[in-house]
Amino acid sequence: MDNKARFILAATMSSMMVAMVTLIVTWLNLGLRHDFILQWAKAYIIAWPIAAITGYAILPMARRFTDRVVARIGGAA
């Protein structure tokens, strides 16, 4: 996977995952109050770049790990 594809994959996956996790955690911590969207947006804006950078950095290691697990359980890697 080239760097551009790796970046797009990490950015897309982390964006969707962070959106859902921050939405749920913000709701659990604060409830549906008048500034819920603002508080959720703050959490998302802080968390997403961290998740995207982490995803980009660990993607090669995660792919190798996945290949090993799939090979051990008898699938085609």
N, C-alpha and C positions, 0 to 999 in steps of 0.2 A: 504494500500500500504506500503510495507516495505521500509526501508531507502535506500537500494540499488536501487530498482525500482524508488523511488522518485528522487534520485540523477541522474539516467540515463535519466529520463523524463525531469527534469529541465535542464540538460546539453544539451540534444539534441534539445529541443524546443528553448532554449535561443540561442544556436549556430546558428540555422537557422534564427531566427528572427533578431538577431544582425547582421548577415551577410547581410541580405537584407536592413535593416535600415541604417547601416553604409555605405553600397554601394551607396544607393540613396542619403543620406545626403552629403556624400563626393563628389559625382558627382554634386549635386546642388550647393554646396559651392565652389568647385574648378574647375569644368568642367573637360573635358578629357585632362589633361595635361600630360607631359612626366613622372611625378612621381605619377600619379594617383594611381596605384596599391600599391606603397609603403605607401602613405598617407592613403589609405583605410585599408591596413593591420595594420597600427599603431592604427587606430580608433577601429578596430575589436579586437585587442589584449588587448586594454584597457577596452573596453566595455563588452566583453564576460564574463570574470570572475565576474564582478559586476552583470550582468544579471543572470548568473547561480546561484550565491549565493542568490540573491533576489528571483528568481523563486523557489529554494529549500525551502527557509524560508516561502514563502507565499502560497505554494501549498496546505497545509491542509486548510487554511482559504478560499482560492479560491474554493476548492472543496465543503466546507460547504455552501458557498454563492451560488454556482451553484446549489447545491441540493435544497436550499430554493427557488431560482427563478424558477426552473423547477417545483417544487411542487406547487407553486402559480399559474403558468400558466396552470396547469392541467396535466402535463406530469408525467411519472413514474420516480422517483428518485432512 
